[in-house]
Amino acid sequence: MRHKAKETDLSTLSIGELRQRRRRLARTFPDPEATLQGALVAQGRRCGKAGCRCTQGELHGPYVYVALARPRGGSRLLYVPEEFRDLVRQQIAMTEDVAAALAAISEINIELLARRALK
């Protein structure tokens, strides 16, 4: 469900075409229970044991984390076990797609409002 950036100038579309496009976008929404906002990151780590290879700069890993936004700014990292990586990657991509679709629907609604046809 990848949504492209605005391809058509919405002002060139009829009210019916705008509403049809809005309905089509809304029908693409997947299961909201699968929503996961974040970004996957891979990092190496130091264990802190004296004499370990990581003290010489050869880090352990890489380990995969999902970076999650905090309500007051910043982020936190949550480790993603190997068996969940593909699922987490898919859920993050799906959430980004939904955000893009919502932005596109909002643009259509703004155009309809400007035409006094928002319903």
C-alpha positions as CSV (number, residue, x, y, z in Angstrom):
1,M,0.0,0.0,0.0
2,R,2.6,2.6,-1.0
3,H,1.1,6.0,-1.6
4,K,3.0,8.3,-3.9
5,A,3.4,12.0,-3.3
6,K,0.7,14.3,-4.7
7,E,0.7,13.4,-8.5
8,T,-2.2,15.6,-9.6
9,D,-3.1,19.1,-8.9
10,L,-6.2,18.6,-6.9
11,S,-7.7,21.8,-8.1
12,T,-8.0,20.2,-11.6
13,L,-10.3,17.4,-10.3
14,S,-14.0,17.6,-10.1
15,I,-15.8,17.3,-6.7
16,G,-16.9,13.8,-7.6
17,E,-13.3,12.8,-8.6
18,L,-12.0,14.2,-5.3
19,R,-14.6,12.2,-3.3
20,Q,-13.8,9.1,-5.2
21,R,-10.1,9.5,-4.6
22,R,-10.8,10.0,-0.9
23,R,-12.9,6.8,-0.7
24,R,-10.3,4.8,-2.6
25,L,-7.6,6.0,-0.1
26,A,-9.7,5.2,2.9
27,R,-10.4,1.7,1.7
28,T,-6.7,0.9,1.7
29,F,-6.3,1.2,5.4
30,P,-5.1,-2.1,7.0
31,D,-5.7,-3.5,10.4
32,P,-5.1,-0.6,12.9
33,E,-4.0,-3.1,15.6
34,A,-0.8,-3.6,13.5
35,T,0.2,0.0,13.8
36,L,3.8,0.6,15.0
37,Q,5.4,4.0,14.8
38,G,9.1,4.0,15.0
39,A,12.3,3.4,13.0
40,L,14.6,0.4,12.9
41,V,18.2,1.0,13.8
42,A,21.2,-1.3,14.1
43,Q,23.9,-0.7,16.6
44,G,27.0,-2.3,17.9
45,R,27.5,-2.5,21.7
46,R,30.4,-2.7,24.2
47,C,30.0,-5.3,27.0
48,G,32.5,-3.7,29.4
49,K,34.5,-6.8,30.1
50,A,38.3,-6.2,30.4
51,G,40.2,-7.6,27.5
52,C,37.2,-8.2,25.3
53,R,37.5,-7.4,21.6
54,C,35.0,-4.6,22.1
55,T,37.4,-2.6,24.2
56,Q,39.6,-2.4,21.0
57,G,36.7,-1.0,19.0
58,E,35.3,-4.3,17.5
59,L,31.8,-4.0,18.8
60,H,29.3,-6.8,19.5
61,G,26.3,-7.0,17.2
62,P,25.0,-5.3,15.3
63,Y,21.8,-5.5,17.3
64,V,18.5,-4.3,15.9
65,Y,16.3,-1.8,17.9
66,V,13.2,0.1,17.1
67,A,13.5,3.8,18.0
68,L,10.3,5.0,19.6
69,A,9.5,8.7,20.1
70,R,8.9,9.9,23.6
71,P,5.9,12.2,24.3
72,R,8.2,15.0,25.6
73,G,10.8,14.7,22.9
74,G,13.7,12.4,22.3
75,S,13.4,8.7,21.8
76,R,14.1,5.4,23.4
77,L,15.4,2.1,21.9
78,L,13.6,-1.2,22.3
79,Y,15.5,-4.4,21.3
80,V,13.9,-6.3,18.5
81,P,14.6,-10.1,18.6
82,E,15.5,-11.7,15.3
83,E,12.2,-13.6,15.0
84,F,10.2,-10.3,15.1
85,R,12.4,-8.2,12.8
86,D,10.4,-8.8,9.5
87,L,7.1,-8.3,11.3
88,V,8.3,-5.1,12.9
89,R,9.7,-3.8,9.6
90,Q,6.3,-4.6,7.9
91,Q,4.3,-2.9,10.7
92,I,6.5,0.3,10.5
93,A,6.2,0.4,6.7
94,M,2.4,0.0,7.0
95,T,2.1,2.7,9.6
96,E,4.1,5.1,7.3
97,D,1.8,4.2,4.4
98,V,-1.3,5.0,6.6
99,A,0.2,8.3,7.6
100,A,0.8,9.2,3.9
101,A,-2.8,8.2,3.0
102,L,-4.2,10.3,5.9
103,A,-2.1,13.3,4.6
104,A,-3.5,12.8,1.1
105,I,-7.1,12.5,2.5
106,S,-6.5,15.7,4.4
107,E,-5.3,17.5,1.3
108,I,-8.5,16.4,-0.5
109,N,-10.7,17.5,2.3
110,I,-8.9,20.9,2.3
111,E,-9.6,21.2,-1.4
112,L,-13.3,20.2,-0.9
113,L,-13.6,22.7,2.0
114,A,-12.2,25.5,-0.2
115,R,-14.9,24.6,-2.8
116,R,-17.5,24.6,0.0
117,A,-18.2,20.9,-0.9
118,L,-16.9,19.1,2.3
119,K,-19.3,16.3,3.2
